[in-house]
Amino acid sequence: MWELECEIEGNNCYNSMLFLLLKCFKRDDLFLYLNKYYNHYYTNRAGLLAERLDSNYPRPNPDVLRDYCGVDVRYTDSAPDIRRVISEAIQKAPVGVTLDPYDCGWTPHYRRAHYNHFCFVVGLSKNDTCICKDIYFSKCGYIEIPFAELALIYQYIYTFEFLPFEPPDKESHINFLTGNINALSERNTDEERRQLKEYLNSRFELKEEIPDLKYLETSALLLKLMWFAEDKRMFIAGLKTLSGRFPGLNYDSVYRPLRDCVQAFVNLRSVLIKSLIKKDVDRRLLSTIIDEIYDCDRRVIKAMRKKE
């Protein structure tokens, strides 16, 4: 059975799962931090705002993990025999599974909230049961889930293989960062900004998103806003690590707009909570904060482009 020290290092359980695995296998995690910057938050799909907000999770994609961390990640949502898949994969590394916390009796979100929640299968027992470790609710200890039950409630199974790997050099780090920023700079976010503001002004209903104060802890909307802010913080940490590792790199001009963007997401979250208490939504204020977020992103990209 795999012994894991479940320290929460990411801003959500998927990221925490990756950081924990990289630490366990002594792989560098800097690229995960550098992959944390993006300037897109909203899709025009159907549903509540919580369902429309999207930062392309799970991040990072398998290519980043393979090329820059030496980890081959594969996942499936339709394994014909999950017992066989898990039994084979767990010989190489712990196995990740995506569950809905609505079905997880050991979490405070049981029968209360729907979203993607990740945990590890760290071992197998003799009675056709897998032994799991929940990263965010590690105080629960080991959790035994029968394979028959897991087959009914799992959403994805993630398997990992750590490959022979030569750590990337300074140029690889810079090229990776530059490539991401250049791709983002080509996106026109004006239409996304307009659609998000239009939704907030005309269709957004806070009571549908968060029925009352007892749902604050499990609100998918508030969780996503927190994740957006934490991603920016992790990107700042990645830039500081990068400049400390390779003398001559300096990103001081980027930190201010990044911190402003973090604060804008924090403010947006706070305004929504206060609006729930007051039972009144200031839509004009929400629109102003959305403008601040997208304006900060423009400043970030402009500052990063000057570093090329």
N, C-alpha and C positions, 0 to 999 in steps of 0.2 A: 504494500500500500504506500502511496506517495504521501510524504509528510510535508505539509505546506504551512508556512507562517502567514496567516491571512491578514496582512497589513493593507489597508486601503490606500492606494497611491494614485489611482486614477480618479476621474471625476464621475465615472459611472462604473457599473460592475463589469462591463465588457473590457474597458480599459484597465481596470484593476486586475482582471484575469490575465491580460497580456503582460502587464508590468511584473506580476508575481511569477509568471512562467519565465520571463527573461532573467529575473533575479535568480530563480532556482537553477537555471542552466548557465548562469554567469555570462549573459549576453548584454551588450550595450543597449540602453533604451533611449538614447538621445534622439533617434529618428522619430520615435513616437511623439516626442515633445514638439519637434520641428514640423510634424504633420498636423499640428493642432490648429493651424490658422486657416480660416475660410471666411467668405463674405456673403454666404447665402444661408437663409434661415426659413424661407417660406415657400411653400408649393401651393398651387391653386387646386389641390385635390379636394374632394368632398369631405365633409365632417366638421367637427369643432376645431377651434384654433390649435388645440393640443395635437390634433391629428395632422393639421396643415403645416405646423412647424417641423422642419426637417433639416438636419445638418449632415445628411448622407451617412448616418450611422449604419452599420458598425464601421468605425474608423480605427486604425488605418486599413486599407485594403490589403488583400493577400500579397500583392506584388511588392509593396513596401516591406512587409515582414520578411519575405523571401530574399529580396535583393539587398536589403540594408541591415537585416538582423539575422539572416541565415535560418529562418524558420519557415517551414512549409506548412501552411494552414489550409485545411480542407473542411468543407461543411456540407451538410445535407439536411433536407427537411422531409425526406421520404425514404429512410433506410428500411428495407424490407425485413431486416433482422437486426434490431439495435443491440441485442445482446452480443451477437457476433462482431459487429462493428466496434463496440466499446471494448470487448474482451481483447481484440487484436490491437487496437490503438493504445490501450492503457499500458501495454508493455513498453512503449516508447516515451510516453508522457501522460500526465493527467488529461482527461477528456473534458471539454467544455460542453455544457448543455444550456440551451435557452428555454426558460420556462416562463409562464405567466404567473406573477406573484399571487394572482387571484386564486390559483390552485395550490399555492405553497402554504401549508398549514403552520409552518414554523415562522413565517414572517408576519409583521404587523399589517401587511397589505392583504392578507388572506380574506377573500370574499369582499374586498373593498376597492381594489384598483387593478386596471389592466395596463400592462406595458411589458417590454422585454426585460427579463431578469436572467443573469448568467450565474452559473455556479459550476463547480468541478465535480466530476466523478473521479475519486482518488483511489478506489479499490473495489473489489468484488467480494461478496460473501458466498458461503456455500449454499445458501437457501434461495438461489436465483434472485439475489438482491444486489443492487449497486450501492456503494458507500459514497456519500456526497459530502462536500464541504462548501458551505455558502460563504462567499467572501464578505458580503455586507452584514450578514447576521451570524458571524463566526461564533458568538457566545452560545449558539444552539449546539455546538459541538458537531459530531458526525451525524449525518442524517441518512437513514437507510430507506431506499425507495425500491420496491419490487420492480423488476424489469417490465412486468405486465402493466403496472401503473405508469411507469415512465413512458412507455410506448404510446399511451393515450394522451399525455399532457405535454410532451416535449414539442418544441417548435423547430429547433435546429440542434444538430450535434456537430461540435468542432473537434477535429483531431489535429495533433501537432507532431511534427517531426523536426528535430534540430539537426541541421546539415553541417558538414565541415564548412568552416567559414573564416575568411580573412577580414578583419575589421576595416571599414572604409577609411580613406585618408581625408585630409582637409578639403581637397578639391571635390571629392564626392559629396561631402556635407554641403558645401557652398552651391554646387550644381543642383542638388536636390532642392534646396531652399529657393534658389533662383527660379527653377522650373515651376515650382508651385506658385510663387508670386506672379510670374509672367502669365501663367494660365488664368489666375484669378483676375489679373488686371485687364484681361480681354473680355471679361464678363461685364455686360451692361446691367447694373442692378437697379436702374431707374424704374423699370417696369415691375420688378419684384417689390420695390418699395411702394409704388403706387397701389398695387394689388393688396398688399398688407394693410396699408392705411385705409383703403376703401373697405376692406373687411371689418376693421376695427370700428369704423365710423357708421357702418350700415347694418352689419349682420352679427357682430360680436355680442354675446349674452353671457356675462360673467357667471350668473347663477347656473347656467348649463354646464359651464366648465368646472366650477367649484360650488356645489350646492350649498354648503355652509362651512363654518370654520373648522369643524371636526375633520374635514377632508383636506386641510392644508398640507399635512405631511404626505399624503398619497396623491396629490394633484399632479397629473401628468404635465399639465401646462407649466406649473411652477417648477417642476423637476427639469423640464427642458430649458427653461430660462436660466436656471442655475447651471446646467451643463454648458450652455453657451458661454457664460461668464467664466466658468472654470477652464474651458478650453483656451480662452485668451490668456488666463493666468499661467497655464502650462506652457503656452507658446513663449511667453516672456521668460519663464524659467529655462526653456530650451535655448533661447538666444543667449541668455547669460552663461549657461554652461558651454555653449559653442565658443563664445568670445573668450571665456576663461581657458578653454582647452587649446585654442589656437591664437596665440598672440598676434595682434594686428587687426583683429576683427572687432568692430565697435558698433553697437546697435542702440546707443543712448537716445538717438533721435526718434526711435521707433517706440520706446517704452511709454512715453506720455500718451500718444493716441490710443495705444493698446489699453492702458489703464483707464482712459476715459471711456472706452468701449465697454470694459468690464463694469465700470460704475453705471453706465447707461442701462445695462441688463439688470444690475442689482436694483436700480431705481424703478425700472419697469415692473419687476417682481414685487417690490414694496408698494408701489401704487396700486397694483391689483389687490393685494392683501388689504390695504386700507380702504379701497373701494368696496370690498366685500363687507367690511365692518360698518362702513357708512351707508351701505346699500345704495351707492350712487357712483356711477362711472364717469370720470372726466375724460371724454373721448378726445378732446383737444389736447390735453396733456399727454395722453397715450401717443397721439400722432406726433407731438413734438419730440418725445423720447425716441420714437422710431427713426425720425430724421437724424437725431444725434448719433444713433447706432451706425447708420449707413454713411453719414459724414465722417465719423471716426474711421471707418474702414477705408475710405478714400485717402485719408491722411496716412494711415498705416501703409497702404500700398505705395503711395507717393514717396514716403520716407524709405521704404525698402528698395524701391527702384533706384534711388540715388546711391544705394550701396553697391550696385552692380559695377 
